[in-house]
């Protein structure tokens, strides 16, 4: 299957990962076009696997009502299958504008070895951010958006329920506030080491602190949402970052939810909060997300590496909900990982 809109003028064959049917994927040839004016040709170095969203795609759990809203910026194909899906690619510009040739750039592109896209759709990776760490940019952008929605203040006691990549990045950013005390809550005790590396506290759900000034929920589970509500102090906001796909989730709004005047706030990276839309563009937000990745401690979130050609064999395990995986780094070279 050829990429949508691709013509054969000055093309070279590249390869891309396609989700072909439920729990199956394969690598297919595509064409990497020579760039027109205003475009660049990028050779992929690394990409990142988003376990949450790509897991839903892989399992066929994207509800039909969300098939259009869930489209990745450079997705090919249509839900449910086959789709070329992904949004965390880092590569080197091979051709295009002379000011970009040779630069390392981040783009919201699927897993593909080489690709052409508009110049404005790629963001140069700043000095101090390694190409490997830059694959976290889309997740950091989600975390930044959640911080905007939650509006934490210096000195706050903050809980983040769910120690996946997005939850840990949200906790990390919140932890940069002067005087803040941030605790990551997760059912996996192995997340304690990662949290402590990032300068954060850690607790299992049964030991979660209460009376928190702000709570973020990122576990994508009903049990996690219940824990988040329990952690919240009176009048506190619980920022719901999880997306459950087609799954229905019970929300415990009985008992003391109303008398404690708790607030359940949705957060979604697809839109910038209303109060910032007059000043912040998506590109400005992405540039800030990349800048926030300068800390080498964030390398601890990259727990697995896999060669691009091995993805069809490895993804079933890497996207398994029971797998102890944070960020999987996809490597676009010929050496096995």
N, C-alpha and C positions, 0 to 999 in steps of 0.2 A: 504494500500500500504506500503510495507516495503522499508526502505532506501536502495538506490543502494549500492551494494557491501557488505551488511550486511549478516553475517551468524549467526547461532544460537548457536555457542559455547559460553558457559558461559554468556548468555545474560540476561538482565532484561528489562522489557518493559518500554519504555519512551514514551513521547508524543511530537509531533511536529506540528507546524502550516503549513498548505499547502494552497496556492492560487489555487483554483480548477477550476474556470471559471471566466469570467469577473464579477467583483464586488461581488465575493463570495469567502469565505475561510472557512476552517474547521480544527479541530484538529484531527490528526490521530495517532494511535499507531505506534511506531517504535521500533527497538531494540537498546539498549545501550550495546555495546560489552565490554567484559573484555579486557583490553588493552594488546596488544602484546609488546615485547621490542621496545622501541622507541615511544611508544604511552602513552597517559594519558586518564583517564576517568574523565569527569568533570560533576559536578552537577551544573546546572544553578542557579544563584541567581537573575540576572536581565538581560534584553536585551533592546535594544532601537529600536524604530520604525523610520526608515528613511522616513519621509513624502514624500520627493521628489521622490526618486527612487522606494520605495515600492508602492507609489501612482501610478506610471506609470505601475508597474507590476500588481497591483490590478485592474486597469482600462483596462488592456490589450493593453497598448499604447507603448509597446516595439516594435520597427519596426523589421521586419524579418531580415533585413540586420545586425542588432546588436544582434541577438539572442546568438551568441557565445561570442562576446566581453562583453556582459552584464551579463554573468554568474557570480554568486557570488562564492567565493572560495570553499564553501562546499555545493553548491546548489545540490539538487536532483530533478529529473524530467527535462523536457525541455520546453522552451517557445513555445507557449504562456501559456499553462496550461496542466496538473497541475505541479506546481513547489513549492518546499520548499525553500524559499528565505529569506535572511536577512544576516546581517554582523556586528552585534554589540552585542556580548554576553559576560557577565561577570559571572564567576562561581568559584567554589572551586574544586580543584583537589582531587578526591576521591582515585584513584589508579594510579599507574605509577611509574616514577622515584622517589626515596626517597627524592631527593632535591626539588621536587615540591609538594608532597603530603601535603594537608592542605593549600596550597597557593591559593590566589585569583589571577585569571588570566583573561586576555582579549583575545578573539579570534574572528575571522571573521566568526562566525557560525550563521546559521539561528535560529529562535525562536524554541527552543527545550529544554525539561526539563533536559535531561542528554545525553551525547554524548562522543564518543571516537574520538580522532584526534591525528595526529603526535605531538610529544613533541615540535618540533620547531615551530609549528603553534599557540602556545599559548604564550602570553607575560605576565610575572608577573606584577601585578599592583603595582606601587611604593608606598612607604610610603608617606602619605600626600594626597593621592587620594582615596576618598571613593569608594566602589564598585558601588554605584549608579552613581556617577559622571563619573566613568570609561566608562560607555556606550557611552559617547561622543567621545571616542577615534577615531573612524573611521571618524567622522565629523571633528575633530581637525586635523587629518591626511590630509584631503582634504584642509582645510584652510592653513596648513603649506605648502603644495605643491603649492597652489595659491600664497602665499607670495614669494616662490622661483621664480615662473614665473613672478611675478610683479616687484621684486627687489626694494622694497621701501627703502628710505634712511632716516636717522634722520632729523627731521625738516620738512618733507614732509606734505603737506595738501592732505589728502586721503579721497576719498568717497567710500563707499560700498553701492551699490544699491541693496536692497533686505535684509530685516531683519529677515530671517529665521535662523535656527541654524547655517548653514555653513556661511552665511553672517555675522552673529554676531560674530562667532569665528574668522573669517578672520579679522574683524574690531578690535576685542580684541587683537589679536597678533600684528597687525599693530600699535595699540595704545601703545604697550610696547616700541616702538622705541623712543629714547630721542627726545623731542621737537616736536613730530608728533602731528598733529591735525586731528582726524578721525571723520567723520560724517557718520552715518547710514541713508540711505534714504529708506522710506517705505510708502506705502499708508495707513497702519494701524497705527493710532496715538497711539494705546496701546503699540506699540513697543518702544515708547519714554522712558517709565519707565525702560524697560530692558536695553536699550542702556545707559541710565544715570547711572544705577547700575554698569555697566561695565566700567564707566569712559569715555563714548563716547558721542559725540554730536548726535543730531537727527534732521531730517527735513522731512517734507512731500515733495513730488516731486515738487510741485509748489514753494517751498522755498529752493530748493536744491542749494548749493553753486556752483559757477563756478570757472574756472581757476585752477582746481585741478592738483596736480602734478602726481597723479596716481588714477585710478578708477577701482574698482572691480565690476562686475555685477553678481548678484546671485539671481535675482528675477524670472528667467524662464519665462519672458514675453517680448513681443515686446515693450510694453510701457516702461518697465524698461530699456531695452537696449537703447531706444531713450534718456531716462533721463541720462543714463551713458555717452552717447556721448556728451550730452549738458554740463555735468559737467566738462568734460575734458578740460584742458588748451592746448594751441598749442603744438604740438609735444608729447602729452601725450599718454601713453598706457592705453587701456581699457582691462582688463583681464576678458575674458568671462568664467565664471564658470558654467553657467546654461547648463543643458542638457534637450532638448525639446522632446525627444522620437520621435514619428512619426509626430509631429507637424511641419509645415513649419512656419518660422518666417521671417517677413520682417525686413530688416536691412536698416536704413536710411543712405545710403552712398552718397546721393546727397548733395545739398547745399554746405556747407563749409568743408565737411569731408576731401577732398583731399588738399585743399589749407591750411588747418590747420595741415596737415601731421599727422593726428591721426593714431594710430596703434591699431588694434584689435587683441588681443593675446588669443589663446585658452589655457585652463588649464584643465587637466584631471588627476585624482589621480591614474589612472591605470598604468601610467608610471612616472618614476622619470625624472626630467629635464635632458637633455643630458649632460650638464656641470657638473652634480653631480653623474652621473651613475657610474663613476670609483671608487667613494668613499662611496656612500650611498647605503645601501641595504634596501629592504622593511622593514625588521625587525628593522634596526636602525631608520628608519623614524617613525615606530609605537612606538618604545620606547621613542622617542622624543615627539611624540604626547601625550602619556600618562603623561610624565613629565610636559608638558605644562598645564595639568589639575589640578595642585595643588592648584589653587586659589579657595577658597570656594565661591567667587562671581559667579563662573560659574554654581553653583546650580540653579541660576535663570533661566537657559535655560530649566530645567526640569519642564514643566508646567502641565503635566498630568501623572497619574499613573493608571495602569489597571492590574488586575490579568491575568495571562496567560490563564486560562480557559475561561475568558470572551472575549478574543480577537475576535472570530468570530462575536460576537454581537456588539462590540465596534468599530472595525476597519473602517466600512463604514463612521462613523462620524469623526473619528480621521484622516482619509486620505482624507476627503472632502477638496477640495481646499479652500472652504469658511470658514473652521474651524479655530478658533484662537488658534492653537496648535503649540508649538515649539517641544520639545522632549517629546515623550511619553515613560515612564519607564514601562516596563513589569516586573511584580513581580511574582516570581516562589514560592509561598507558598500558603497555603490554606485559607489565610485571604482575604476577598473581599476588593477591592480598590475602 
